[in-house]
Amino acid sequence: MSGNNRSNIHVGLNVQIVLKQDQRSGTLTSGTVEKILTNSPTHPHGIKVRLTSGDVGRVKVIVSE
């Protein structure tokens, strides 16, 4: 599933995101979605979320349902 579609993402989902400071290197951070921050139904770079750890970034990989 794509991290570009808001309909694929919900609170409690395990995902991997890229943080703002890691966009050049592409380093992924794993965690659980606490809040969806992007309002539009799609975004070309990934839907922006806040993880339970407090990290904010764009979803690149959806790990599990």
C-alpha positions in Angstrom: 0.0 0.0 0.0 1.1 3.5 -0.7 1.9 6.1 2.0 0.8 8.8 -0.5 -3.0 8.1 0.1 -4.5 9.3 3.3 -7.2 6.6 3.1 -4.5 3.9 3.7 -3.3 5.5 7.0 -5.0 5.4 10.3 -4.1 6.0 14.0 -2.4 2.9 15.5 -0.8 1.8 12.2 2.8 0.8 12.2 4.7 2.8 9.6 8.2 4.0 8.5 8.6 7.7 8.0 11.3 10.0 6.7 12.0 12.9 9.1 12.6 16.4 7.7 16.3 16.3 8.6 16.6 12.9 7.0 15.1 13.8 3.6 18.5 14.0 1.8 19.8 10.7 3.2 16.4 8.9 3.1 16.9 7.4 6.6 13.6 5.8 7.8 12.2 6.0 11.3 9.8 3.3 12.5 6.8 3.9 14.8 3.1 3.9 15.4 0.8 6.7 14.0 -0.6 9.0 16.7 -2.1 11.7 14.5 -2.5 12.3 10.8 -1.3 15.9 10.0 -2.0 16.1 6.2 -5.6 17.2 5.4 -5.6 16.5 1.6 -6.5 13.0 0.4 -3.1 12.4 -1.3 0.4 13.9 -1.3 3.2 13.1 -3.7 5.9 12.9 -1.0 3.8 10.9 1.5 1.2 11.8 4.1 2.6 13.7 7.1 2.0 12.0 10.5 3.1 12.3 14.1 4.3 9.1 15.7 3.6 8.1 19.3 7.3 9.0 20.0 6.6 12.6 18.9 8.5 12.4 15.6 6.9 14.1 12.6 7.5 13.0 9.1 6.1 11.7 5.8 5.0 8.0 5.5 7.2 6.0 3.1 6.4 2.5 4.1 3.3 1.0 5.7 4.6 -1.9 7.8 1.4 -3.6 9.0 -2.4 -3.2 9.2 
